[in-house]
Amino acid sequence: MPDLPKPTESELAILRALWRKHPATVREVMETLNEERDPPLAYTTVLKFFQIMTDKGLVIRDDADRTHSYSPAVPPDTTKKQMVGDLLDRLFQGSVSELVLQALGNSKLSKAEAAEIKKLLDQQTRGKS
């Protein structure tokens, strides 16, 4: 699958809503987004985002019913991998260690997160040997 365009912040908010519940109508997504926003988004604004996102290939529109519904074109992991890969290439010149060190230096890890990271590092080390 070719790389999809990188979603904007607003498009990511819509994708997060769709990843939690899809398919969904414009109204359902608007209501979800407006639970966390002030001022609220207008229906026509969310509809315009969906039209743009459909053209970009970020969402799929099902117009079988009178009320159109939308689903994400790709799962969240695919989008996350693509965006992290882009960040890795553009900002860290492909250096995974610089990316990880920067990320770890900017946040506090829980014990569970540290254990998960250690497990992944162990798997990577065994796979490379």
C-alpha positions in Angstrom: 0.0 0.0 0.0 1.5 3.4 -0.9 2.1 5.9 1.8 -1.0 7.9 2.6 -0.8 11.6 3.2 0.1 12.6 6.7 -3.1 13.6 8.6 -3.3 17.1 10.1 -4.0 17.5 13.8 -7.7 17.9 13.1 -7.7 14.9 10.8 -6.0 12.8 13.5 -8.7 13.8 16.0 -11.3 12.5 13.5 -9.3 9.3 12.9 -9.0 8.7 16.6 -12.8 8.9 17.0 -13.2 6.5 14.0 -10.7 4.1 15.3 -12.7 3.8 18.6 -16.0 3.4 16.8 -16.6 2.8 13.2 -18.4 3.0 11.0 -19.7 6.4 12.2 -21.7 9.2 10.7 -20.6 12.8 10.5 -23.0 13.7 13.4 -21.6 10.9 15.6 -18.0 12.0 15.1 -19.0 15.6 15.6 -20.6 14.8 18.9 -17.6 12.8 20.0 -15.2 15.6 19.1 -17.3 18.2 20.8 -17.3 16.4 24.1 -13.7 17.6 24.5 -13.9 21.0 22.6 -14.9 24.5 23.4 -16.0 26.1 21.2 -17.8 23.1 19.5 -17.2 22.3 15.8 -20.1 22.8 13.4 -21.6 19.9 11.5 -20.5 21.5 8.2 -16.9 21.8 9.4 -16.7 18.1 10.3 -18.4 17.2 7.0 -15.8 19.3 5.1 -13.0 17.4 6.9 -14.6 14.1 5.9 -14.8 15.2 2.3 -11.1 16.2 2.3 -10.1 13.0 4.1 -12.1 10.9 1.6 -10.3 12.6 -1.3 -6.9 12.0 0.5 -7.7 8.3 1.0 -7.7 8.6 4.8 -11.3 7.5 5.3 -13.7 5.4 3.3 -17.3 6.6 2.8 -20.2 4.1 2.7 -23.1 5.8 0.9 -25.3 2.7 0.8 -27.7 4.3 3.3 -29.3 7.7 3.2 -27.0 8.7 6.0 -23.4 8.2 4.9 -21.0 6.5 7.3 -17.3 6.6 7.4 -14.5 4.2 8.4 -10.8 4.7 8.6 -8.9 3.5 5.5 -6.1 2.0 7.6 -5.8 0.8 11.2 -4.2 3.0 13.8 -0.9 1.0 13.9 -0.3 1.6 10.2 -0.8 5.4 10.6 1.4 5.5 13.7 4.2 3.5 12.0 4.1 5.8 9.0 4.2 9.0 11.1 7.0 7.7 13.3 8.9 6.6 10.3 8.6 10.1 8.8 9.6 11.7 12.1 12.6 9.3 12.3 13.8 10.1 8.8 13.2 13.9 8.8 14.2 14.9 12.3 16.6 12.2 13.5 18.2 11.2 10.1 17.1 7.6 10.6 18.8 7.3 14.1 16.5 5.1 16.2 18.7 5.6 19.2 18.4 9.4 19.1 14.6 9.1 18.7 14.3 6.8 21.7 16.7 8.7 23.9 14.9 11.9 23.2 11.5 10.3 23.9 12.7 8.7 27.1 14.4 12.0 28.2 11.1 13.9 27.9 8.8 11.8 29.9 8.5 9.7 33.0 8.0 6.0 32.5 5.8 3.7 34.6 7.2 0.4 35.7 4.9 -1.4 33.2 6.1 0.9 30.3 9.8 0.3 31.3 9.2 -3.5 31.3 7.5 -3.4 27.9 10.4 -1.3 26.5 13.0 -3.8 28.0 11.1 -6.7 26.5 11.1 -5.1 23.0 14.8 -4.3 23.3 15.6 -7.9 24.3 13.6 -9.1 21.3 15.4 -6.8 18.9 18.8 -7.8 20.3 18.0 -11.5 20.0 16.7 -11.0 16.5 19.9 -9.2 15.3 22.3 -11.7 16.8 
